[in-house]
């Protein structure tokens, strides 16, 4: 089952798609999110999201600066201050 992933900045919705996994640069350390992850909210540091479209695929990296990540039953939402 895919993970629903949204990446949002104050200016626009950057991504809205189903993926296999996303690795988020949390302020307490990087964490991976798969479908069915426990609900959590975290601040994020400047870094890069690694987006895996498939289980064995190579990740796409998206540079981000600050913000928050929320994992809920609906999926993963990343509210970034900006993307590069």
C-alpha positions in Angstrom: 0.0 0.0 0.0 1.4 3.4 -0.9 2.1 6.3 1.4 0.3 9.6 0.6 2.9 12.4 0.6 2.3 16.2 0.4 5.1 18.8 0.4 3.8 22.3 1.0 5.5 25.7 1.2 3.9 29.1 2.0 3.8 29.8 -1.7 2.4 26.6 -3.1 1.7 22.9 -3.0 5.0 21.4 -4.3 4.1 17.6 -4.3 0.9 15.6 -3.8 1.5 12.0 -4.7 1.6 8.4 -3.5 5.1 7.0 -2.8 6.7 4.0 -1.1 8.7 5.9 1.6 10.1 9.3 2.5 13.1 10.0 4.7 12.7 13.3 6.6 15.5 15.4 8.1 14.1 15.8 11.6 15.7 18.1 14.2 16.2 15.0 16.4 17.6 13.0 13.5 16.4 11.5 10.1 13.4 9.3 10.2 11.7 7.2 7.5 8.0 7.1 7.0 6.2 4.2 5.4 2.4 3.6 5.0 1.0 2.7 8.5 3.6 4.7 10.4 2.4 5.8 13.9 1.1 9.4 14.1 3.9 11.8 14.9 4.7 15.5 14.5 8.3 16.8 14.2 10.2 19.9 13.4 12.6 19.6 10.5 16.0 21.0 9.9 17.5 22.3 6.7 18.4 19.3 4.6 16.9 17.0 2.0 13.9 14.8 1.8 14.6 11.5 0.2 11.5 10.3 -1.7 11.4 6.6 -2.7 8.7 6.0 -5.4 9.2 2.2 -5.2 10.7 -0.2 -2.6 13.9 -0.9 -4.6 14.1 2.4 -6.5 16.7 5.2 -6.2 15.5 8.1 -4.1 14.8 11.5 -5.4 16.1 14.2 -3.1 14.4 17.5 -2.5 16.3 20.2 -0.6 14.2 21.9 2.0 14.7 24.6 4.7 13.0 24.3 8.1 9.4 23.6 8.9 7.3 20.7 10.3 6.4 17.2 9.3 3.1 15.5 10.4 2.4 11.8 10.0 -1.3 10.9 10.3 -3.7 8.2 9.1 -3.9 10.3 5.9 -0.2 10.1 5.2 2.8 12.4 5.5 2.6 16.2 5.2 5.7 18.3 5.2 5.2 22.0 5.7 8.6 23.5 4.6 9.6 27.1 4.9 11.1 26.8 1.4 12.4 24.3 -1.2 15.6 24.8 -3.3 
